[in-house]
Amino acid sequence: MTYTKKAALLRGALLTATVLLTAAPAPAQAAAGTGVRSDWLYLTVTHGDARSSDTRGTLLVCGNPPRGHAHAAEACAELDRAGGDIAAIPPKSVYCTMIYAPVTAHARGQWKGRPVDYTQKFSNSCALHARTGGVFALDD
């Protein structure tokens, strides 16, 4: 995927996130100035090397209810326990094959008002899911 296509994809995701976050009404009982919870990540998984065009992505919004992702509740719970730090999600105890089929995971967004920008390459999808839990489970 070319840089232009990736940039257009990211701009579209950010626009969608902005619309979702600004369109959701604030709770009537919320204190003045608290605003809407804004925990969201645009997640992509690219299979293959850097020249691959097999990129899948989705917007994960961790509101009430969590949405935008096949495993939104699980992913939001894992992120909440890790304080929004994907690298701090405890690894799962699974056995993965030694087959090299690289995947690159990327997350960009906002968690508790802090920007999130995470990129990591894994040897295969099993290693990705073992290390990041349900956050990047986009294919299911």
N, C-alpha and C positions, 0 to 999 in steps of 0.2 A: 504494500500500500504506500502510495507516495505521501510526502509530507503534506501536500495540499489536501489530499483526501482525509488524512488524519486530523488536520487542523479543522476542516469543515465538519467532521464527525464530532470533534470535541466542542466546537462552537454550538452545534445543534444540541448536544447533551447539556451544555451549560445553560442554553436558552430554555430547554425543557425543565431543567432543575429550577431555574428562576421562576418560570411560570407556575410550577407546582408549589413552590414555597410561598410565592406571593398570593396565589389564588386561594390558599387554605385560610379560612377565617380563624382569627384568634379566639380562644375560648372567652365567653362572656365574663367569667369570673376571674380572668387573669388580671394581675396587678398592672397598673399603668407602666408602660415602658418595658415590659418583659418580652413582648413579641412572640412570634411563632418559633417553635423548636426547629432548628435548622441543621440537623444532622443528616447529611446526604453525601453519597459518593457515586461518581460515575466510574464503573468498573469495566475493564476490558481484559480479554484473554486472547493472545495471539499465538496460534499454533505454528510451529516451524521457526525458521530463522528470521532475521530482520526484514528480509525481502518478501516474506509471506503475506498473502492477502487474506488469510483465514483469521480474521479478527472478529470477535463477538463482544458485544457490550450491552450493558444495561445500567439504568439509574436505580440505585438503592436509596430509598428514603426511609429513615428510621424515625417515623412519627408514630401516631396512634391512629390507625394500625400501621405497622411496617408494610411497605409496598414497593413494587417495581422490580421484583426479583423472585425467582421461583422458591427460594428459601429465605425470604426476607426476615421472618421472625428469628430464625436460627442465626443468620448473619448479623443482625442487629444486636442480638443477645451476646454473641461472641465479641463483637466490637465494643459493646458497652463494658463487658468484663475486662477488656484490654485497654480501656480508656481511649478508644479510637485508634490505637496504634496496632496496625496489622501485624507488624513484626513481633509484637508482644503476645500474640495469640499462642497459647500453648500447643506444641505439636501433638498430633494424634499418634498413637502407637499402632502403626500399620506396617505391613511388609509391601514394598513396591518392587517391581521388576527393575532390572538394571538396563532396560532398553532406553536408549537415548532418543527421545522425541521431544525436543525442547518446547517449552511454553513460556511466554512472558506475561506476567500479570501486572496490570497498571491500575491504580486508583487515584482519583483526583476529586477533591471536594472539600467538605467542611465538617468538623466534628467539634461540638461544644464551642463554636466560635473560632476554632483554630483551623488553619488550612491544612489539608492532607494531600501529600503527593508521594505515592509509593510506587516503585517499579522494582520488580525482581524477576529474574529468569530462573526457571526450574528445569531439571533434567527431563521430566515428563509430567503428565497430568496427575498421576498418583502422588508424586512428591509435592506438587502444588497444593492439592487438597489436604494432604497430611499436615502441611505446614500452615495453611491458612483457613482450615475448616470449611464452613459453608459460605464464606465471603465470596469466593470466586467460583462457586458451583453454578456456572451459567448454562452448562450443557444439559442439565437434568430437566 
